[in-house]
Amino acid sequence: MTGRIHQWPSWPEFGVENSLSSDRYSVSEPNQTYNDKYYQEAKKAVITEYGPENLKEAWIRVCKQLESVTNEIISQGTGIIPVCSADAVEKGFSLEELARIKKTGCVVVREVIPKEEARAIYKEIHNYIKDNRDVICSWPADAPYMFEVYDSPMQNAIRSNPRHLKLQRLLNNVWHYNTTEGDTSSDPLIFYDGVRDRPPGQYFLGLGPHIDAGSLARWSGPKYRKVYEAIFSGHPEDYDAWDLEIRKEAEQDFYKAPPHTRVLRSFQGWTALTSSGRREGCILLYPNIKSSIAYVLLRPFFRPPKDEADIMNASKWTFDDSDSTHFFPGSDIEQSQRLSRSSHPHLRLEECLVHVPQIDPGDTVWWHTDLCHAVDPEQTGAEHASVAFIPSCPTTSVNKVYVKKQLEDTLAGRQPEDMQGKVNEQLFKGYQKHTVLSEEARRAFGYYF
């Protein structure tokens, strides 16, 4: 089983400036440029700070790395994604599992919530949404299945589950940080996000290949740019994707927009409430973190060759330091970082974006905040594909400030600041206050800040 997507969807292509080309590899010279100072400033800042030669060296090295990376993914397919049993929550990851997680940037952990308990939670939250459907905001507009519910008793039951919190701490510890500084630890903090309940037969193209935690901000934000210094300096092999010390201050919301949160999620996460698999609304991951993000960061500084036959030859690409061109493919400041086959050909997305294994109720899927992912447009399953979006968030000074404000808003009947919701969830039928949280959960929710 390869795990490749059944048929490549008509997701947008970003191979030509200011266009959504339908061509797989569009190599035409663009006739337009972005006349936006943000892109121009970002390009200039990186070139000035790190120099053309370092960027050229990094480009060649990363594209060479991707030759073996993509071949390995194609060879192993879904099997390359680490899968850990329920025992991992108590025993921790083995050295082999940890190495694979760090290499791929993702992991599936089975039965974090007992299967029957997860099924019961799904029934409850399905009815909760149904009972409050007239006041809950949702999208897409034509057939809503993403529900802007953040403080339901069912979500909080999962978030506060001792096994879930223990796993979040374990995931935060995949990252390394200075343990002598009091403001940073692996203690989990709760970041409110919504619920998905996708019915069978619903086709949806809105979540193609993308990377969250900002788009142009990775080049524009001085602290964010510093995270990738090894890449821009011409030594991509030295890049450490798991350095929390430098990442914790990154300005992920350098440009304010709904998709961008300031909160560092060490791993974004799905907790499955129902079963889902290939072609059933499941998530697809690009199971490599180091080379893939390096390539995305370097891509805006190089123009493709005119001859399509040379597309995969990195040496045929031209370094572009012109002040008049500043094309960052897929980097709309209002959106997450988007990717496509034409704009990022060396990633071989059509072959390397793979489904996670079959997921059952109570299973969890986790991926590094810089990992490319997408949601299968197809939902051919026999039942709803439902998940709760619950990430792992370490304790940092930035995260603490946000979580404290998130709790203040919640207790006052306001939805989380980053979600920009306007509904008072305390008025929902079936709403319950935070009266049964353990001490550990209360800390994670921000009660002691």
N, C-alpha and C positions, 0 to 999 in steps of 0.2 A: 504493500500500500504506500503510494508516494505521498498522498496528502495534498497534491496540487489542486488548485481550484478547477472545477469541472470545465468551465469555459470562461475565458477572461471576460469580465463584464465591461460594459461601456462606461467605465470610470473616466474622468477627465484626463487628458494628456497635457503635459506642460513643457513640451519639447521646443516650442517656438515662443518667443516673447509676446506677451499680450494675446495669446491664442490658446485655444483648447483643441489642439490638433487630434485628429482621429488616427493619424499614422502611428505605426509602432515606433519607428525611428525617424523623426523629422530632422533633417540635417540642413534645411534651407537657412540661409543667412537671414536673420530677422530684419524687417523693414522698420520696426518701431523699437523704441527703448522706453524703459520706465522713467518717466519724468517726475520722479519722487525723490526728494532729498534724503529720505531715510535710507533708501537702498544705496544711493551714491555715497553717503557718509559711512555706511557699514562697510562697503567694499574698500573705500579709501583707508578706513581705520585698520583693517586687517593687513592690507598690503604695506602700509606705513610701519606698522608695529613689527611685522614678521619678515617682510621682504619677499620679492618675487622668487628668488632662488629656493628658499625654503618651501614655499608653496608648490613649486614645480617638483621638487624632490619628493615631497609628501604625496603628491598626485600619482606619480609613477609607482611609488612603493605601495600605496593603498590599492591601486588598480591591480597590481601584481598579487597582493594578498587576496583580493577578491576572486582571482582565478581558482585558487584552491578552496576558498570558503564556499563559493557557489557550487563547485563540483561536489563538495562534501554534503551540502544540503540536498542537492539533487539526488545524490546516491542514497541518502538515508531517509529523506522525506520527513513525514511526521515523527518517525522514530528518533530523530535527532533531538526532539524536545524532551527534557528530563521529566520523568514522572516518578513521584515519591509516594509511598504508601502512607496511610494514616499514622503509622508509627513514627514518622519523621517529626510530627508535632512534639512528641514527648522525648524522643531520642536525639533529635537534631539531624542535620544532614550529614551523610558520610563524606569523607574527603573526596571520593569520586563524584558524588552528587554535587557537592559544592563547586568542584572544578567545572563540571558541565553547566551548572547554573551561571557561573561567571563567564563562561565562553559564549553560551547562547543568549544570555540575558533574560531567560524565562524558565518557568517551572510549573508543572501541574502537581498539586498535592491533593490526594484522594481523601474523601470522607472526613473532612475537617468537622463538618456537622453531620451527625448520623443521618443516613438516607431518609428514614421515615420522619425524622424531625424536620428535615429540609422540605419534604413534601407537604407536611402540615403547615409550615411557614408559608409555602407558596399559596395554599388554599386560603389562608388567612389574609395575605396581602392582596391576592386577586380579588377577594370580596371587599377588602378595605378600599381598593381603588374603585371598584364598582359602586360601592355605597357613596363615594364622594366624587364620582365622575364629573358632576356638573361644576365643580370648583377646582379640580386638579388640572393644571396646565400640562400639555403633552405635545409631542411631535413625532413624526411628520404630520402635517395638517390633514392630509387626505386619508391617512390610516394610522392613527396614533398608536404607538407602542412603547415610546420612551416617556416615562411619567416623572414629573417633577415633584416627587414625594421624597422628603429628606429626613423626617423625624417620626416615622411610623413606629409603633411598638415592635413590629416584626423586624424592621431593619435594625433597630437598637438591640433586639434579642441576639441577632447575629454578631453585631459589632462588639457586644459585651460578653459574648460566649468565651469562657476561659481558654478553650482550645484555639479559637480564632485569634485572641489577643496574644497567646503564646507563639503562634505561627507568625504573626506580624512582627514580634520582637526577633524571632529567628531570622526573618527576611531582612529586617533592618541591620542585623549583625553580619549580613553578607558584605555590607559596606564597612570600611574602616575609618576610624576617626580618632582624635586625640581624647583619650579617656580621662585626662587630668582636667579638662575644661568642663565646668559644671553645666553649661548651657546645651550640651550635646550628649545624647545617649540613644540607645536602641529602644528605650521605653516607647511603646506605640502611642500615637495620638490619633484621634478619630477625625477624619475628613468626611463631611457629609456629601453624598452624591445620590443619584436617583436609582430608579428601578426600571428594568426592561421586562416587558411581557408581550412577546411577539407571537401572534397567532400563526397557525399553519397557512401556507399559501401566499404569505405576504412577501413581495419582492421589494427590495429597498437598496438604492445605490448610494445613499448619502454618506456612508462611512468607508470610503476607499482607502488605499494605503496612506497612512499618515503617522506622524510622530507628535505627541502632545508636549506640553510644557513650553509653549512658545514656538515661534517660527523665526522671523528675522531677528528676534532678541538674541539668539545664539551668537550672532555676529556683531550686533549693535551694543549690547550691554557689556561694559568693561569687565565686570565681575563674571558674567556668564561666559564671555569670550575667553577669560583666563582658564576656565575649566578645560578647554581644548588646546591649551598652549603647546603641548607636545606635538599635536597634529599640525598646527599652523607653523611650528618651528622646524618642520621637516623630519620629525622623528615619530611618526604615528605608531610605531611598534611600542613606544614607551608610554602611550596614553593609558591611563588607569581610569576605567569607567566606574570604579567603585570607591573613589576617594570622596568621602563625605565632607571632609574638612574644607575643600575648595568648592564643592558643589552647593553647600548649604546656604551660601550667600548669593547665589546666582539670581539675577533679576528676570525670572521667568515671565513676569508680567511687565516687562520693560515697556511694551506697548499695551495699553489697557484695552481689552476686548473680552467678550464673554468666554471664549475657549481657554483663556490664559489664567491660570491660578498662580499665586505667589507661593503656594504650599509645595514643598518638595515631597513627592511621593516616591519613596525608594523603589517601590513596585506598584504599578497600577494593578487592580485586581477585579476579578469576577468571582462571585460565589454563586454557584449554580443552584437554582431552586427546582429545576426540572431537567430532564435529559436533553442533550443536543449533540449532534455530530456533524459530519461532513454533509454539506448542502442543507443543513437544518438551522441556519442562522448562527452558526458557530463562529468563533473568532479565528482569524488567520494571523500568524506571526512570522516575522523574518528572523529566524533563530541564529542571529549573530549580532553582537552588540558593538564590538570594537571597530571592526573594519567598516561596517555599514554606516555608523554615524560619522566616521572620518570621511567617508566618500561624500555623504550629503553635505558636509561642511566645506569640502574643497570644490565641489561641483560648480558653484557660481563663478569661479575664477578661470574657467576654461571653456573654450568654444569648440563645438564638435567639428570634425572634418567634413568637407563637402561631399566626399564620396562615402556612401552608406556602407560600403565594403570595409571601410577603415574604422567604423564606429567603435569596435571593441579594442582597437589598438590605442592605448593611452598616449603613446608618443606622438600620435597624429593629431591630438587635440592641441589647441593653441591657447597659451596663457593670455589672458585679456586684462590688461591694466589700464585700458582706456577710460578716461574720465567721462566719456560720452555714453558708455554702455555700462549698465549695472543690472544685469538680469539674474535674479535669484529664483530659479524655477520652483514653483509651488510654494513660495514663501510670502503669501499674502499676510500682512500684519494683522488682519482681522480673523485669521484662521490658524489652525494648527499647521505644522509643516506637512505639506502634501507631497507625495511622490508619484511617479508614473514610469511606464516602460520607456517612453521616449525621452524624458528628462533625465532619468537616472539608469541608463542602459546597462552599466557594468554590474548593477545589483541583480540583474536577471530576475526581475520580480515575478514574471509569469511562471517561472520554474521554481523559485525559492520562497515565495510566500505560501506557507503551508498551513493546513488546518491543525489545530490541536487535536489530540486523541479524543475518542468518545468521552463525553462528560456526563456524569450522573448527578442527581440531587445531592448536595452537600460537598461535592468536589469544588476545588478552587483553581483558578488560573491566574498566574502572576507574570508580569513582564516589566523590565527596566523602563524607567520613564523616558529613555531615549530610543526605545525599540520601535521599529516600524511595525504597524499592525493594521488590520482591516477587519470588517465584519462581512461575512458571506452574504451577498445580496439575496441568495435563495433561502427559503424556509420551506422545505418539502417534508418536514417531519409530521408525525401524526398528532403531536400535542404542542402546546405553547412552549416556546423557548424563552425561559425566564431566568434572569440573573439579578443579583444585587451588586451594585458597583461599590466595592469596599476595598480601598488601597491600603498599603502599609505606609505609615508616615513616621519617621523618626522624630525624636524630640530635638528641636533646634530652636534658637531664639526667634527666627522668623515664623516657624510653625506654631510656636507657643502663642505668639501675638495673635495669629489668625484664629487658632482654636479657641482662645479666650473670647475673642469677639464673636465667633460663631456660636458659642454657648450663650453669651449675652443676648444675641439676636434670637436664638431659639427660645429662651425663657421668656422673651418679650413678645413672642408670637410672630417673629419675622423669619423669613427664609434666609439661608446663608448668603453672605455678601457676594461671593464669587458666582453664585447661581443666579443672582439678580431676580429672584422670584418675588412676587408681591402678595402671596397668599398666606393667611394666618392658619397654620396647620393645627393649632390648638382648637380650632372650631370644627375640625373634621369629626365626623361620626366615628367613634371607636378610638379616638386619640387618648393616649395615656402619658402622664408625666413620668419623669425619670425617678421613679420611686423604688425601683428594685435593682438598681445598679450596685455591683460590688465596689469595694474600695478601689480595686485596680481599674475597673471600668470608669469610675467617677474621675480618676486621675486622667485617663485617656480622653475623656470627654471635656476636660478642662476645668473641672470644679475646683481644683486646688491652685490655680494660677492667680 
